[in-house]
Amino acid sequence: MNTPGAGSGPARPARRPAALADLALHVVAGAFVVLLLGTVTAGIVFRALNEPLSWTDEGAGYLMVWLGCLGWMIATRRRSHIRIRYFLDKLSGPPSRVAETLLQAGVALFGAVVAWYSVHLVRTNADIEAISMPLAVAWMYVPLLPAGLLTLAQALVDIARLWRSGTAGPLAPAGTASAGQQGVGL
């Protein structure tokens, strides 16, 4: 007799690569939260012991930049950045689709510009060492590249989905009923 969950039921479908990438993004962001908490706690504890660590403030700054960019990428994937849709909601049909396409094209352009200039920032700061850590200042700018590229890619996918689906309005944030029917994206 087979028990439930012992291989008797249908096989689970493999997770989509985008879902696995989203999961990895969340895990990395969680790890950075733990690293930031540990760094700040170490700074506090060692200051209280009158043996301050010179690197904790600068290390926390780097971790905050990385964590901010990871949060940006998570919000981009969920389509949960703040949007003021007052005027867009007053449109319907083709004008709404065109307006949403223009907005997403602007988001794609923004992502491309951030990615492009992040490469320059990394190159420019690659030979400058941080003040209290043996680390190049360029690492402060490295997360801008994947954040910009992800923003660009997600906006282009959203434009394609908007025109393929035939919906007239903006795409709903991921996790809502209509977003679940449309899929997550990338």
Buried (B, 14 or more C-beta within 10 A) or exposed (E): EEEEEEEEEEEEEEEEEBEEBBEEBEEBBEEBBEBBEBBBEBBEEBEEEEEBBEBBBBBBBBBBBBBEBBBBBBBBBBBEEEEEEEEBEEBEEEEBBEBBBEBBEEBBEBBBEBBBBBBEBBEEBEEEEBEEBEBBBBBBBBBBBBBBBBBBBBBBBBBEBBEEBEBBBBBBBBEBEEBEEBEBBB
